[in-house]
Amino acid sequence: RGFKPQELANMVWAFATAGVRVDKLYVEVANEAVRQRLHGFIPQNISNMVWAFATAGVCANSLYATVTDEVLRQNLHGFKSQELSNMVWAFATAGLCDDRLFRAVADEALRQNFRGFKPQELV
């Protein structure tokens, strides 16, 4: 506790990028993010955090549920194409294909007529 949202996201991102899995760290970060209901997390923090959990192969169903609820509550506000792509990749990689989230991201991509999406973000 006492870490800011960006610090929490950056920490698990760094561990996942380095290929280091410390389950207790991931559990504590997930618990703290859920406890805060993602308050203060910007889209990049959210995207990086779920990417890290998926990359590390750490199960965090309550975190993913909180992400879905909060992201949909905010109507995907502020999410860039890469953040949306990384987020749905993380959910899919974790085996959590939440229809509500995936539908909302697809609708947003269509609404934007795929502007801003790079080819690798659509695959």
C-alpha positions in Angstrom: 0.0 0.0 0.0 1.1 3.5 -0.5 1.9 3.0 -4.2 0.3 5.2 -6.8 -1.6 3.6 -9.7 1.1 4.2 -12.2 3.7 2.7 -9.8 1.6 -0.5 -9.4 1.1 -0.9 -13.1 4.8 -0.2 -13.9 5.9 -2.7 -11.3 4.0 -5.6 -12.6 4.8 -4.6 -16.2 8.5 -4.6 -15.4 8.4 -8.0 -13.8 6.4 -9.5 -16.7 8.7 -7.9 -19.2 11.7 -9.4 -17.4 10.0 -12.8 -17.3 10.0 -12.8 -13.5 6.9 -14.2 -11.8 6.5 -13.4 -8.1 2.9 -14.5 -7.4 2.7 -12.7 -4.1 3.6 -9.4 -5.7 1.0 -9.9 -8.4 -1.7 -10.9 -5.9 -1.0 -7.8 -3.8 -1.1 -5.5 -6.8 -4.3 -7.0 -8.0 -5.9 -6.7 -4.5 -4.8 -3.1 -4.2 -6.2 -2.2 -7.7 -9.5 -3.9 -6.9 -9.6 -2.3 -3.5 -9.2 1.1 -5.1 -11.7 0.2 -7.8 -9.0 1.4 -10.2 -9.5 5.0 -8.9 -6.7 7.1 -10.4 -5.7 4.5 -13.0 -5.4 6.0 -16.5 -6.1 3.9 -19.5 -2.4 3.2 -20.0 -2.0 1.9 -16.4 -5.0 -0.4 -16.9 -3.8 -1.7 -20.2 -0.2 -2.3 -19.0 -1.4 -3.9 -15.8 -3.7 -6.5 -17.4 -1.0 -7.1 -20.1 1.5 -7.9 -17.3 -0.9 -10.3 -15.6 -1.6 -12.1 -18.9 2.0 -12.2 -19.9 3.1 -13.6 -16.5 0.2 -16.1 -16.6 -1.1 -15.0 -13.2 -4.8 -15.6 -12.5 -6.5 -12.5 -11.3 -10.2 -12.9 -12.0 -11.3 -10.2 -9.6 -8.9 -7.7 -11.2 -10.2 -8.5 -14.7 -13.8 -8.2 -13.5 -13.0 -4.8 -11.9 -11.3 -3.7 -15.1 -14.3 -4.7 -17.2 -16.8 -3.0 -14.9 -14.8 0.3 -14.6 -13.8 0.5 -18.3 -17.4 -0.1 -19.4 -18.6 2.4 -16.7 -16.3 5.0 -18.3 -17.5 4.0 -21.8 -13.8 3.4 -22.8 -13.2 7.1 -22.4 -9.6 8.0 -23.0 -8.4 4.7 -24.4 -6.1 4.8 -27.4 -6.2 2.1 -30.0 -3.0 0.4 -28.7 -4.4 0.4 -25.1 -7.7 -1.2 -26.3 -5.8 -3.8 -28.4 -3.5 -4.7 -25.5 -6.4 -4.9 -23.1 -8.4 -7.3 -25.2 -5.3 -9.3 -26.0 -4.7 -9.7 -22.2 -8.2 -10.8 -21.6 -8.0 -13.4 -24.5 -4.6 -14.6 -23.3 -5.9 -15.1 -19.8 -8.9 -17.1 -21.2 -11.4 -14.4 -20.2 -13.3 -13.4 -23.3 -15.8 -11.1 -21.7 -18.5 -10.5 -24.3 -19.4 -7.1 -22.9 -15.9 -5.8 -23.0 -15.0 -7.3 -26.4 -18.3 -5.9 -27.9 -17.6 -2.5 -26.5 -14.0 -2.4 -27.9 -15.3 -3.7 -31.3 -18.0 -1.0 -31.4 -15.4 1.6 -30.5 -13.0 0.4 -33.3 -15.9 0.5 -35.8 -17.1 3.9 -34.6 -13.6 5.2 -35.2 -13.6 3.4 -38.6 -10.3 1.9 -37.3 -8.6 5.3 -37.4 -5.5 5.1 -35.2 -5.3 1.4 -35.3 -2.1 -0.1 -36.7 -2.2 -3.4 -38.5 -0.6 -5.3 -35.7 -3.3 -4.0 -33.3 -6.0 -5.6 -35.5 -4.5 -9.1 -35.7 
